[in-house]
Amino acid sequence: MATHAYGAGPIKGYEVGPIPMEAAFTSDFPLAEGVGVQEIVDKQEVERRVMDVRPGMYAKYMPSRIEEGGAGTHFTGGRYLFETWDDVLDYERFTSEELEFEPGVKFWSRPFFLNVERFVWRVAGAHNFLPLEEHHVSRFERFRYEDADADVAVRGAWASLRDEAEARGLGAVWLLHQPEQRLIGIHSVASREASAGLEAEVSLGSLLPESLAAERYFDRTSRILSLWLPKSRLAGGVPSAYPMSPPLPLPTVPVQVPAA
């Protein structure tokens, strides 16, 4: 295994423009009290080496939001893109039925993962407007709707949603659809310079067709704790990035890249 310092070397294999992925996976959950930020940063970097080799993974954005006041609950999870629907189903199966980092404990059943919400999605559209080096903060929204046959309407909203995201100067946007559960997801990304306004902006969901009567029930803006970059790793670039370090910490474990 080769090793190198964090931030040493470029991100390779990711372009500005349309992202031709068919499927996505998202998870959201709070961490148990007592799990420190440095601990979770180190843990996910080690575990990335097993997880980002799954078929078809384009990238993972790992969010980090620590609520002020009280216990300061740390909310995290993941937003992934995959090449195909079969790839995302494989990832869901692998993580829920096979993957164990502690003997006898399946990945999603770890005691420090609380109230995990996870979904597989079909991608109505995804686009990078800025290089991934400029992706610092993300916002993820989920919507419910009632229309039983909404796929055409959701996909028809993509062009206007993409154009509005570009006009706002966003770094990236994804429009996701879960027709079986009648859910829509919007993942938007901002640069460090634009990050302060991302949470306050009018939701891009306002561009969804009125016929869907979409109701937003989840909205969380977070710093990006890490980016998993399998395409970069395969192209000889960095395998992961930590765009909000500082103020978030870098891993203290060495980056390991599988030998070619």
C-alpha positions in Angstrom: 0.0 0.0 0.0 1.3 3.4 -0.9 0.9 6.3 1.5 1.1 10.1 1.2 0.1 13.2 3.1 -3.4 14.6 3.1 -3.9 17.3 0.5 -0.7 16.3 -1.3 -1.6 15.8 -4.9 -4.5 16.7 -7.2 -8.0 15.4 -7.5 -8.2 13.6 -10.8 -11.0 12.1 -12.9 -13.8 14.5 -12.1 -14.9 17.1 -14.6 -17.1 20.2 -14.5 -20.3 19.4 -16.4 -23.1 16.8 -16.4 -22.5 13.8 -14.2 -23.7 10.7 -16.0 -24.8 8.6 -13.0 -28.0 6.6 -12.7 -28.3 6.0 -9.0 -27.6 7.5 -5.6 -27.5 6.5 -2.0 -28.0 8.7 1.1 -27.8 8.2 4.8 -28.4 10.6 7.7 -28.0 10.0 11.4 -26.7 11.5 14.7 -23.7 10.0 16.4 -23.9 8.8 19.9 -22.7 11.2 22.6 -19.0 10.8 23.3 -17.9 10.1 19.7 -15.4 12.9 18.9 -15.0 14.5 15.6 -11.3 13.4 15.3 -12.4 9.8 16.1 -15.0 9.8 13.3 -12.6 11.4 10.8 -10.0 8.7 11.5 -12.5 5.9 11.5 -14.1 6.8 8.1 -10.7 7.3 6.4 -9.7 3.7 7.4 -13.1 2.3 6.5 -13.1 4.1 3.1 -10.5 1.6 1.9 -13.0 -1.2 2.1 -16.1 0.8 1.0 -15.0 3.0 -1.9 -14.0 -0.1 -4.0 -17.6 -1.2 -4.4 -18.7 -1.3 -8.0 -19.7 1.9 -9.7 -19.1 4.4 -6.9 -18.5 7.9 -8.3 -18.0 9.8 -5.0 -19.2 10.2 -1.5 -19.8 13.5 0.3 -19.7 13.0 4.1 -21.5 15.8 5.9 -20.8 17.2 9.4 -23.2 19.4 11.4 -22.8 19.9 15.1 -25.9 21.4 16.6 -25.2 24.3 19.0 -26.5 24.1 22.6 -27.4 21.1 24.6 -25.2 18.1 24.0 -24.0 19.5 20.7 -25.3 16.5 18.7 -23.1 15.6 15.7 -25.2 14.8 12.5 -23.4 13.0 9.7 -24.1 10.4 7.0 -23.3 10.2 3.3 -24.4 11.3 -0.2 -23.2 9.0 -2.9 -23.5 8.7 -6.7 -23.3 5.3 -8.5 -23.1 4.4 -12.2 -26.1 2.1 -12.3 -29.1 1.0 -10.3 -27.6 -2.5 -9.8 -24.5 -0.8 -8.3 -26.5 1.1 -5.7 -28.5 -2.0 -4.7 -25.2 -3.9 -4.4 -23.9 -1.2 -2.0 -27.1 -1.3 0.1 -26.9 -5.1 0.3 -23.1 -5.0 1.1 -23.4 -2.5 3.9 -26.6 -3.9 5.5 -26.0 -7.6 5.2 -22.2 -8.2 4.9 -20.0 -5.4 6.1 -18.7 -5.7 9.6 -15.9 -3.6 11.2 -16.7 -5.0 14.7 -17.2 -8.8 14.7 -20.8 -9.8 14.7 -22.1 -6.2 14.2 -23.4 -5.3 10.8 -22.4 -1.8 9.6 -25.7 0.0 10.1 -26.3 -1.6 13.5 -23.3 -0.1 15.1 -24.3 1.3 18.5 -22.9 4.8 17.9 -25.0 5.2 14.7 -28.4 6.4 16.0 -31.7 6.4 14.2 -30.2 5.8 10.7 -32.3 6.9 7.7 -31.0 5.6 4.4 -32.4 5.5 0.9 -31.5 4.4 -2.6 -32.5 6.9 -5.3 -32.8 7.2 -9.1 -30.9 10.2 -10.5 -33.1 12.7 -12.5 -30.0 14.8 -13.1 -26.6 15.7 -11.6 -24.1 18.5 -12.6 -20.8 19.9 -11.3 -20.5 23.6 -11.9 -17.2 24.0 -10.0 -14.2 21.7 -9.6 -14.5 19.3 -6.6 -11.7 21.2 -4.9 -14.2 24.1 -4.4 -16.9 21.9 -2.9 -17.1 22.8 0.8 -20.6 22.9 2.2 -23.7 20.8 1.2 -27.4 21.0 1.7 -29.7 18.0 1.5 -33.5 18.2 1.3 -36.1 15.5 1.1 -39.7 16.0 -0.1 -42.8 13.8 0.0 -45.4 13.9 -2.7 -48.7 12.1 -3.5 -48.7 11.7 -7.3 -48.4 8.0 -8.0 -46.8 8.6 -11.5 -44.4 11.4 -11.0 -41.2 10.3 -12.8 -41.9 12.4 -16.0 -42.7 15.4 -13.9 -39.6 15.1 -11.7 -37.3 14.6 -14.7 -39.0 17.5 -16.5 -38.0 19.8 -13.6 -34.3 19.0 -13.9 -33.4 21.6 -16.6 -34.9 24.6 -14.7 -33.5 23.4 -11.4 -30.0 22.9 -12.9 -30.1 26.4 -14.5 -31.2 28.0 -11.2 -28.4 26.3 -9.3 -25.9 27.6 -11.9 -27.3 31.1 -11.7 -26.9 31.0 -7.9 -23.2 30.1 -8.3 -23.5 26.7 -6.7 -20.8 24.1 -7.0 -23.0 21.2 -7.8 -26.6 20.0 -7.7 -28.3 16.6 -7.8 -32.0 15.9 -8.3 -33.0 12.5 -6.9 -36.2 10.5 -7.1 -37.5 7.5 -5.0 -40.8 6.6 -6.8 -41.5 3.6 -4.6 -41.7 5.7 -1.5 -42.8 8.9 -3.3 -39.8 10.9 -2.3 -37.6 13.5 -4.0 -34.2 14.6 -2.9 -32.1 17.6 -3.8 -28.4 17.7 -2.9 -26.7 21.1 -3.5 -23.1 22.1 -2.9 -21.5 25.5 -2.4 -17.9 26.8 -2.3 -16.4 28.2 0.9 -17.1 31.7 -0.3 -20.8 31.0 -0.9 -21.4 28.7 2.0 -22.8 31.3 4.4 -25.9 31.8 2.3 -26.6 28.2 1.3 -28.9 27.4 4.2 -30.8 30.6 3.9 -31.5 30.4 0.2 -35.0 29.7 -1.1 -35.1 26.0 -1.7 -34.6 24.7 -5.2 -37.6 22.6 -4.4 -39.7 25.7 -5.3 -39.0 24.7 -8.9 -40.7 21.3 -8.6 -44.0 21.2 -10.5 -47.0 22.4 -8.5 -48.9 19.3 -9.6 -46.7 17.2 -7.3 -47.7 19.2 -4.2 -44.3 18.3 -2.8 -43.9 18.8 0.9 -40.4 19.3 2.3 -39.8 17.3 5.5 -36.0 17.3 5.8 -33.5 20.1 5.3 -29.9 20.0 6.6 -27.0 22.1 5.6 -23.6 20.8 6.7 -19.9 21.2 6.3 -18.3 18.6 4.1 -16.2 16.5 6.4 -14.7 14.4 3.7 -14.9 13.5 0.0 -14.3 9.9 -1.1 -12.9 10.0 -4.6 -12.5 6.5 -6.1 -12.2 7.9 -9.7 -9.3 10.1 -8.5 -7.7 7.1 -6.7 -7.9 5.0 -9.9 -6.4 7.9 -12.0 -3.5 8.3 -9.6 -4.8 11.3 -7.7 -5.8 11.7 -4.1 -8.2 9.0 -2.8 -10.0 11.4 -0.4 -10.1 15.1 0.4 -11.0 17.2 3.4 -12.2 20.5 2.0 -13.3 22.0 5.4 -10.0 21.3 7.2 -9.6 23.7 9.0 -11.8 24.1 10.9 -12.6 20.4 10.8 -9.7 18.1 11.6 -7.6 16.1 9.1 -7.2 12.4 9.8 -4.3 11.3 11.9 -4.0 8.0 10.1 -2.0 7.8 6.9 -3.8 7.8 3.6 -3.4 4.4 2.0 -3.8 3.8 -1.7 -4.0 0.3 -3.1 -0.9 -0.6 -5.2 -1.6 -0.5 -8.9 
